[in-house]
Amino acid sequence: MPRGDLQKEVLQPEAIRDLTDREIQARLDKYREDLFRHRLDLSARKLKQHPIVRIKRRNIARLLTALREREIEALYAAEIAELQGPPPAATEARS
């Protein structure tokens, strides 16, 4: 695998933002499997392109970061909604 092909393996943040949570989770599972296999190959000296291990590890970190950001955004949005109280239309309907 030439070096240019390794650059294609790097996930870009814009591409991650376009993914759903399920797609991110599926990619996480795939990258974890790949990382496991690459580490085995590396230890058996079968792996020719050792930087792929670092790339897979960093892709996993990028995906986990994206999931955590979404989690925090959801918590923040829920907290803001709670602080603002019920919408004005709901308050008028009760009166």
C-alpha contacts under 8 A as a table, 3 or more apart, distances in Angstrom:
res1	aa1	res2	aa2	distance
1	M	5	D	6.14
1	M	6	L	7.36
1	M	49	Q	7.09
2	P	5	D	5.53
2	P	6	L	7.06
3	R	6	L	5.20
3	R	7	Q	6.90
4	G	7	Q	5.35
4	G	8	K	6.96
5	D	8	K	5.24
5	D	9	E	6.93
6	L	9	E	5.22
6	L	10	V	7.18
6	L	52	I	6.83
7	Q	10	V	5.55
8	K	11	L	7.79
9	E	55	I	7.10
9	E	56	K	7.85
10	V	55	I	6.29
10	V	56	K	7.85
10	V	59	N	6.63
11	L	15	A	6.88
11	L	16	I	7.15
11	L	59	N	6.04
11	L	62	R	7.78
12	Q	15	A	5.36
12	Q	16	I	6.54
13	P	16	I	5.06
13	P	17	R	6.25
13	P	62	R	7.70
14	E	17	R	5.22
14	E	18	D	6.64
15	A	18	D	5.40
15	A	19	L	6.91
16	I	19	L	5.34
16	I	24	I	7.49
16	I	63	L	7.07
16	I	66	A	7.24
17	R	20	T	7.96
17	R	66	A	7.43
19	L	22	R	8.00
19	L	23	E	5.79
19	L	24	I	6.22
20	T	23	E	5.15
20	T	24	I	6.23
21	D	24	I	5.07
21	D	25	Q	6.16
21	D	67	L	7.04
22	R	25	Q	5.02
22	R	26	A	6.12
23	E	26	A	5.01
23	E	27	R	6.16
24	I	27	R	5.12
24	I	28	L	6.09
24	I	63	L	6.37
24	I	67	L	7.65
25	Q	28	L	4.96
25	Q	29	D	6.29
26	A	29	D	5.20
26	A	30	K	6.29
27	R	30	K	4.95
27	R	31	Y	5.98
28	L	31	Y	5.17
28	L	32	R	6.03
28	L	60	I	6.02
28	L	63	L	6.78
28	L	64	L	7.90
29	D	32	R	5.21
29	D	33	E	6.26
30	K	33	E	5.20
30	K	34	D	6.14
31	Y	34	D	4.89
31	Y	35	L	5.91
31	Y	56	K	6.17
31	Y	57	R	7.95
31	Y	59	N	7.62
31	Y	60	I	6.56
32	R	35	L	5.04
32	R	36	F	6.18
32	R	56	K	7.87
32	R	60	I	7.31
33	E	36	F	5.13
33	E	37	R	6.31
34	D	37	R	5.13
34	D	38	H	6.02
34	D	56	K	7.57
35	L	38	H	5.04
35	L	39	R	6.04
35	L	53	V	6.18
35	L	56	K	6.08
35	L	57	R	7.00
36	F	39	R	5.23
36	F	40	L	6.35
37	R	40	L	5.12
37	R	41	D	6.19
38	H	41	D	4.97
38	H	42	L	5.93
38	H	47	L	6.89
38	H	52	I	7.79
38	H	53	V	6.36
39	R	42	L	4.89
39	R	43	S	6.15
39	R	53	V	6.97
40	L	43	S	5.21
40	L	44	A	6.20
41	D	44	A	5.01
41	D	45	R	5.93
41	D	46	K	4.89
41	D	47	L	5.14
42	L	45	R	4.89
42	L	46	K	5.93
42	L	47	L	4.96
42	L	50	H	6.96
43	S	46	K	7.67
44	A	47	L	7.77
45	R	48	K	7.81
47	L	50	H	6.20
49	Q	52	I	6.04
50	H	53	V	5.92
50	H	54	R	7.76
51	P	54	R	5.31
51	P	55	I	6.37
52	I	55	I	4.94
52	I	56	K	6.07
53	V	56	K	5.29
53	V	57	R	6.18
54	R	57	R	5.08
54	R	58	R	6.14
55	I	58	R	5.17
55	I	59	N	6.10
56	K	59	N	5.02
56	K	60	I	6.23
57	R	60	I	5.19
57	R	61	A	6.43
58	R	61	A	4.94
58	R	62	R	6.15
59	N	62	R	4.97
59	N	63	L	6.21
60	I	63	L	5.20
60	I	64	L	6.16
61	A	64	L	5.11
61	A	65	T	6.04
62	R	65	T	5.10
62	R	66	A	6.25
63	L	66	A	5.10
63	L	67	L	6.32
64	L	67	L	5.13
64	L	68	R	6.19
65	T	68	R	5.07
65	T	69	E	6.09
66	A	69	E	5.10
66	A	70	R	6.33
67	L	70	R	5.23
67	L	71	E	6.25
68	R	71	E	4.93
68	R	72	I	6.19
69	E	72	I	5.18
69	E	73	E	6.14
70	R	73	E	5.03
70	R	74	A	6.16
71	E	74	A	5.22
71	E	75	L	6.32
72	I	75	L	5.08
72	I	76	Y	6.04
73	E	76	Y	5.05
73	E	77	A	6.05
74	A	77	A	5.13
74	A	78	A	6.16
75	L	78	A	5.15
75	L	79	E	6.14
76	Y	79	E	5.07
76	Y	80	I	6.19
77	A	80	I	5.15
77	A	81	A	6.14
78	A	81	A	5.10
78	A	82	E	6.15
79	E	82	E	5.07
79	E	83	L	6.24
80	I	83	L	5.12
80	I	84	Q	6.19
81	A	84	Q	5.20
81	A	85	G	6.43
82	E	85	G	5.39
82	E	86	P	7.87
84	Q	87	P	7.93
86	P	90	A	6.47
86	P	91	T	6.94
87	P	90	A	5.59
87	P	91	T	6.81
88	P	91	T	5.14
88	P	92	E	6.40
89	A	92	E	5.28
89	A	93	A	6.32
90	A	93	A	5.24
90	A	94	R	6.65
91	T	94	R	5.42
91	T	95	S	6.81
92	E	95	S	5.39
